[in-house]
Amino acid sequence: MDQIVTIRDVKVVFEGAVILKDINFDIARGEFIYLLGTTGSGKSSLLRLLYADLYPTEGVVRVNNFQVNELDKKDIPFLRRSVGVIFQDFELLTDRSVEENLLFVMKATGWSNQQKMNNKVDELLEKVNLPRLTKDKMPHQLSGGEQQRVAIARALVNDPDLIIADEPTGNLDPKVSRAILDLFKEINESGTSIIMATHQHSFLRVNPERALICEGGNIKDISKEQVQQKLDLT
């Protein structure tokens, strides 16, 4: 099976503290993975390894055919073009419209044809279920759910093979969170791999998928079938 992520014997030490140790897992292309664990359990550190914002102290990190643990800084942008990253606090440029936020990423990643860029903006807004008129609005004019949809659209600019979402519904109410989960499911069904860190264990009930659980610096790997079995017993 073609793997989009391979982690082998990974250890992360930060300021003398062991954050992660003996981490081994694979993620197949097209998989939807939940990353669970309490605050400080290493979830964000694990995600940062995947887009080269953090390097392992030991071990191998391979993402979409990039050997991250040996990646030169000049090659990091090529990795990140194949990976879309979404954060809890949206991280939109607050002084620019929705359209300008999306165009900024396009220009930064080598787009130059204005017509293609304009068409892509409309396509992305449609993909995340936002009306085209949204593109003229400023981030502060949008609800939290709408801002997160724009952040998802931004992550999809270069049609990434993998989406990494770090607590994407952490600032949203339950109804809006469920709608965002449904959007991630749609993106996944189109073939994009998803890794979603979340505290919302209720997601596993409405959308059972494989779960990686961070505990004490280790990873516990629970298959989709095991998740389903646990749900059936409750």
C-alpha positions in Angstrom: 0.0 0.0 0.0 1.3 3.5 -0.9 2.1 5.4 2.3 1.8 9.2 2.5 3.4 9.2 6.0 6.0 6.9 7.5 7.4 7.4 11.0 10.2 5.1 12.2 11.8 5.1 15.7 11.2 8.8 16.2 12.3 10.6 19.3 11.8 14.3 20.0 13.7 16.0 22.8 13.1 19.7 23.6 15.0 21.7 26.2 16.1 18.4 27.8 12.6 17.0 28.0 11.5 13.9 26.0 8.4 15.0 24.1 8.0 11.8 22.0 9.8 8.5 22.0 9.7 5.2 20.1 7.1 6.5 17.6 6.3 4.1 14.7 3.4 4.3 12.3 2.4 4.6 8.7 -0.5 6.4 7.1 -1.8 5.2 3.7 -2.8 7.6 1.0 -6.5 8.5 1.3 -6.7 7.7 5.0 -8.6 9.9 7.6 -6.8 9.8 11.0 -7.7 11.3 14.3 -4.9 12.4 16.6 -6.1 12.4 20.2 -4.5 13.2 23.5 -4.5 15.7 26.4 -2.8 19.1 26.2 0.9 18.7 26.4 0.8 15.1 25.2 2.9 15.8 22.1 0.1 16.1 19.4 1.3 19.4 18.1 4.9 18.4 18.1 4.0 15.3 16.1 2.1 17.4 13.6 5.0 19.9 13.3 7.3 17.0 12.4 5.1 16.4 9.3 5.5 19.8 7.8 9.2 20.3 8.9 8.5 23.0 11.5 10.3 20.6 13.9 13.0 18.0 13.3 13.2 14.7 15.1 16.1 14.2 17.5 16.3 10.6 16.3 14.5 8.6 13.6 13.0 8.8 10.2 10.1 11.1 9.1 8.9 10.6 5.5 6.0 12.7 4.2 4.7 12.4 0.6 8.1 11.1 -0.6 10.0 13.8 1.3 12.6 12.6 3.8 11.8 15.3 6.4 14.5 14.4 8.9 17.2 15.1 6.2 15.4 17.9 4.3 17.4 21.0 3.4 15.8 24.3 4.4 15.6 25.3 0.8 13.4 22.3 0.0 10.9 22.8 2.8 8.6 25.0 0.6 8.3 22.1 -1.8 7.1 19.8 1.0 4.7 22.4 2.2 3.1 22.9 -1.2 2.1 19.2 -1.0 0.7 19.6 2.5 -2.1 21.9 3.7 -1.9 23.0 7.3 -4.9 24.3 9.3 -4.7 25.8 12.8 -7.2 26.3 15.6 -7.0 30.1 15.5 -7.4 30.4 11.7 -4.2 32.6 11.2 -5.8 34.6 8.4 -4.2 38.0 7.4 -6.6 40.3 9.2 -5.8 43.4 7.1 -6.8 41.7 3.8 -10.0 40.4 2.3 -10.8 36.7 1.9 -9.8 36.9 -1.7 -6.5 38.6 -0.9 -5.8 36.0 1.7 -6.1 33.3 -0.9 -4.2 35.2 -3.6 -1.4 35.9 -1.2 -0.8 32.1 -0.8 -1.0 31.6 -4.6 1.5 34.3 -5.3 3.8 33.0 -2.6 3.8 29.5 -4.1 4.4 30.6 -7.7 1.1 31.3 -9.3 1.2 34.1 -11.8 -1.8 33.9 -14.2 -4.4 36.3 -12.8 -7.3 34.7 -14.6 -6.4 31.2 -13.3 -6.0 32.7 -9.8 -9.4 34.4 -9.9 -11.0 31.2 -11.1 -9.2 29.2 -8.3 -10.6 31.6 -5.7 -14.2 31.0 -6.9 -13.5 27.2 -7.0 -12.1 27.1 -3.5 -15.0 29.1 -2.0 -17.4 26.7 -3.7 -15.4 23.7 -2.4 -15.7 24.9 1.3 -19.4 25.9 0.8 -19.0 29.7 1.0 -20.8 32.1 -1.3 -18.7 33.9 -3.8 -19.6 37.2 -2.2 -17.5 36.1 0.8 -14.3 36.9 -1.1 -14.8 40.7 -0.7 -15.3 40.5 3.1 -12.6 41.0 5.7 -12.0 38.2 8.3 -13.6 40.2 11.1 -16.8 40.3 9.2 -17.0 36.5 9.2 -18.2 34.1 11.9 -15.6 31.7 13.4 -17.0 28.9 11.3 -16.7 31.0 8.1 -13.1 32.0 9.0 -12.2 28.4 9.5 -13.7 27.5 6.1 -11.5 30.3 4.5 -8.5 28.8 6.3 -9.4 25.4 4.8 -9.7 27.0 1.4 -6.3 28.5 1.8 -4.9 25.1 2.7 -6.4 23.6 -0.5 -4.8 26.2 -2.8 -2.2 23.8 -4.3 -4.4 20.7 -4.2 -2.4 19.1 -1.4 -2.1 15.3 -1.0 -2.3 15.7 2.8 -4.2 18.0 5.1 -2.9 18.5 8.6 -5.4 20.1 11.0 -4.4 21.0 14.5 -7.5 21.4 16.6 -9.5 23.0 13.7 -12.7 23.1 15.7 -11.2 24.1 19.1 -12.7 27.6 18.9 -16.1 26.7 17.4 -19.4 25.7 19.0 -20.6 22.0 18.6 -23.0 22.6 15.6 -20.4 24.5 13.6 -17.7 22.0 14.6 -19.9 19.2 13.2 -20.2 21.1 9.9 -16.5 21.5 9.7 -16.0 17.8 10.3 -18.4 17.1 7.5 -16.4 19.3 5.2 -13.2 17.4 6.1 -15.0 14.2 5.3 -15.9 15.6 1.8 -12.3 16.6 1.2 -11.1 13.1 2.3 -13.7 11.4 0.1 -12.1 13.3 -2.9 -8.8 11.4 -2.2 -7.0 13.8 0.1 -5.4 12.3 3.3 -6.5 14.0 6.5 -4.8 14.0 9.9 -6.9 15.9 12.5 -5.9 16.6 16.0 -8.9 17.1 18.2 -10.2 17.0 21.7 -13.7 16.2 20.5 -14.1 12.5 21.0 -17.7 12.8 19.8 -16.3 13.0 16.3 -15.4 9.3 16.4 -19.1 8.5 17.0 -20.4 10.4 14.0 -17.4 9.6 11.8 -15.5 6.5 13.0 -11.9 6.4 11.7 -8.5 5.2 12.8 -7.1 7.1 15.9 -3.6 7.7 17.0 -3.6 8.5 20.8 -0.6 10.4 22.3 0.0 9.2 25.9 3.2 9.7 27.9 5.2 10.5 24.8 4.1 7.3 23.0 1.5 6.6 20.4 -1.3 4.1 20.8 -2.7 3.1 17.4 -6.4 2.2 17.3 -7.8 0.9 13.9 -11.1 2.0 12.5 -12.5 -1.4 13.2 -11.4 -1.2 16.9 -13.0 2.3 17.1 -16.2 0.9 15.7 -16.2 -2.1 18.1 -15.7 0.2 21.1 -18.6 2.4 19.9 -20.8 -0.7 19.5 -20.2 -1.6 23.1 -21.3 1.8 24.4 
